[in-house]
Amino acid sequence: STSNYFSQLADDVRYYGSKMCAILMPRFPAGYSLSGGPVYRPTVPEPDMTEMLPRERLGEVVEDVVRRARMFQEMGYEMMMHPMMHVNPWKNTRPDEYGCQTPENAARLSREICRAVKEACGPDFLIELGVYGEIDHTYNTEWLIEVLRELEPWADIVQVKEKDAALNHPTGHHFTKYHHMHGIEYGRKMKKAGLKLVIALNGGYQD
């Protein structure tokens, strides 16, 4: 079965001293999204038009992530990555306390997800946060640091991506465009600010 395959794969990875990590994107019920409006899918030319998921139903999103985390944990996975797309004020326009009016609000959904996963899977099940170090005209690293402070009790690692899609992949070549590495600047600012999360810089450093 598929679960047996993943369990065997996790055993093989553990043999070499590493851990299996599942990327668990928050999912929303059909016809809904975090803020409403068009949702684009890579293989579909026309966007799906959605409504904003009511506040009282956001618990369903949290429960779905917990369910999938437990499923992967039972197959031998030892960590998950939580993409924090909803901390982008340009995409998350909710007017309630799950919007991006403040760092505390921007972190709220992630905090509830991470806390619920830790309670369900235990403290040794690692949680990695995935986020861009900054996004032009949207948020800067200093604002992001305040968001991450809200998550320190419930997460273990933050994967910090470059703001440019070509550079935040392992095959990107930083020196061909910007001639310096923004990711290192993000990490330096986070360390200086005293963040306790392990900082993992993402990109093609070619070193």
N, C-alpha and C positions, 0 to 999 in steps of 0.2 A: 504494500500500500504506500501511498504518498507519505504518510506519517512515519512509516518505517524507514523510508529513504532519508527523510530529514533527520531522524534520530541517528541513523548510521553516519550521516554526514557530520552531525554535531560531535559524535564520538571521535571521528577522524580529526576534526579540527582541534578538539581538546587534546588529543594525543600530541599534537605539535605545539602545545602551550598557548593556544589562542582561544577565543570565544566566538560563538555564533551570535550575531546581532540581527534582529528583525526590525525593519523599518515599518513603523505602524502609523500611517497617516490618519488623522481623525476623519471619520466618515460620517456623512449626514444622511438622514432619511430621504427617500426619493422625493424630488420636487423642492427640496430645501437646501440651503447653504448657510454659512455663518451670518452673512450680511444680506443675502438675497441678491437678485440680479443675474446677469449672465455668467455661466460657468463653462469654460472652454475645456474640451478634451482633445488630446493630440491627434486622434484618428478620425475625429468628426468635425466637418467644416462649420456646421452651424452650432452655436452655443446652446446649452440647456438653460432655459429661463427658470429661475428658482425664487422662492420666497425666503425671507429671513426666518431661521428656525426660532420658535418662541423660547424664551428664557427657561420656562418650566420643562422643556424637552431636551435641554443641553445635557442633562444627566444620561440620556440615551447614548450620546456620543462618548461620554466617559465610560459607560458600561461596556460599550462595544470594544474600545481599546483594551480594557481590562480582560475581556473575554479572549481576545486574540493574543494578548501577552501570556495569559495562562496556558493557552493552547501551545504556543511556541515553547514555553518553559517546560511543559510536559514532554516535548520532543527533544529536550536537551539544550535549548537555547539559554544563554546566561545573561542576555541583555537585550534592550530594545533601543531604537533611535526614534525620537519624537520630533518630527519636523514642525517648527514653530512658524508656519506661514501666517498665522493670524496675528502676529505681533507687528505686521506691516500696516500702518495707518491708512495707506492708500487702498489696500484691499479690505481691511476690516473697518467698516464704517458703522458698526453697531452703535446705537445711541445709549445703550444701557451699560451696566458695569462690566460687561464683557467686551467693550470696545477698546479703543486705544487712546482715550482721553488722558490717561495717566499710566505710568509704568505698572502700577499695581493692577489696574484694569486689564492692561495688555497681557499680563502674566496670569490672569485669573483662570482661564480655561486650562492652560498648561499645568498650573499648580494643582488643579483638581484632578487632572488626568494622572500626573506623576504621583500624587499622594495616594490615589486609589490603586495604582499599579503596585506601589511599594507595600501597601497594606495587604494586597492580594497575593503578591509573589514573594514578599519578604525583602529584607534590607540588602541581601546579597545579589539580588537581581538588579543589574546596573541599568541606569537610564541615561542615555545620551541625548542632549538637546541639539537640534540642527538649526542653524540660523545664519543669516548673512551679517557680517560685521558692521555693515552700514548699507544704506540704499540712498542713492543721490536724491535730494529734494524730498526725502521721506522721513528718515531717521538717521541719527549719527551714533557712533560707538558709545558715547557717554550716556545717551538715553537707553541704549541696549543694556549697558551695564546695570542700570537701575532695574530693568525688567528681570535680568538674571539673578539679582540679589533676592528677588521674591521666590526664586525656585531653588535656592541653595539647600534648604533642608530636605528636598525631595528628589534631587537629581545629582548625578555624579560627574558627568562630563559635558562640556559644551563643544560641539564641532562648529568652528567658525569658518564660514565660507567667504571667499572674495566676492565683491559686489558685481563683478563681471562674470557672466556665465562661462565664457571661454577660459577664464583663469581659475575657476573654482573646481575644475576637474583635474584628475591626476595627470592627464596628458597635455594640460595647458602649459605654455611657456611664458612665464611672467616677464622675462627680460625682453620679449619681442614687442611688447606694447607699452607698458607703463615704465619699464626700466627700474622698477623697484617693487617690493612686495608689500601690498597693503595688509595682507594677513598677519605679517609679523608686527605691524603697527597696531592692529587690533589686539593681538595677544599681549603686547607690551602694555597697552593702556589698561587691559583687564587685570593683569598682574599688579600693576601699580595701584589700581583701585582696591586691591585686596580681595578679589573674588576667590572663593574657596574651591570652586569647581575646577576639575582638571580641564585644561584648555587644549583642544586638538585643532591644529590649523590644517585647513583643507586646501589642496592645490598642487600644481605640478612644479615642485621646487627643483626637480632635476638634480637632487643632491642626496 
